Amino acid sequence: MTLGQKIKDLRTQRGMTQEQLTDAIYVTRAAISKWETGKGYPGIDSLKLLA
């Protein structure tokens, strides 16, 4: 399982939309989309907030 798949799985398990996650960790929806599709990776600050 990739990091992006893990982020998406955990987000959907919690019933969150990408928009709700963006509000929680202060990034754009495009960033979340890139992470979930493997086209980008979260920075250390975002990883801390995701944890």
C-alpha positions as CSV (number, residue, x, y, z in Angstrom):
1,M,0.0,0.0,0.0
2,T,1.3,3.4,-0.9
3,L,1.2,6.5,1.3
4,G,-1.4,8.0,-0.9
5,Q,-3.6,5.0,-0.7
6,K,-3.2,5.0,3.1
7,I,-4.2,8.6,3.3
8,K,-7.3,8.1,1.2
9,D,-8.3,4.9,3.1
10,L,-8.0,6.6,6.5
11,R,-9.8,9.7,5.2
12,T,-12.7,7.7,3.8
13,Q,-12.9,5.5,6.9
14,R,-13.5,8.6,9.0
15,G,-16.2,9.8,6.5
16,M,-14.2,12.8,5.5
17,T,-14.2,14.5,2.1
18,Q,-11.0,16.0,0.7
19,E,-12.4,19.4,1.5
20,Q,-12.9,18.5,5.1
21,L,-9.3,17.2,5.3
22,T,-8.0,20.4,3.7
23,D,-9.7,22.4,6.5
24,A,-8.2,20.2,9.1
25,I,-4.6,20.4,7.9
26,Y,-4.5,23.7,6.1
27,V,-3.6,22.6,2.5
28,T,-5.4,22.8,-0.8
29,R,-7.7,20.2,-2.1
30,A,-5.4,19.9,-5.1
31,A,-2.6,18.9,-2.7
32,I,-4.7,16.2,-1.1
33,S,-5.6,14.9,-4.6
34,K,-1.9,14.7,-5.6
35,W,-1.0,12.9,-2.4
36,E,-3.8,10.3,-2.9
37,T,-2.9,9.7,-6.6
38,G,0.8,9.5,-5.9
39,K,1.7,12.6,-7.9
40,G,3.0,14.4,-4.8
41,Y,3.9,13.8,-1.2
42,P,3.0,15.8,2.0
43,G,5.7,17.8,3.6
44,I,6.8,17.2,7.2
45,D,4.4,19.7,8.7
46,S,1.5,18.2,6.9
47,L,2.5,14.7,7.9
48,K,2.6,15.9,11.5
49,L,-1.0,17.2,11.2
50,L,-2.1,14.0,9.5
51,A,-0.7,12.0,12.4
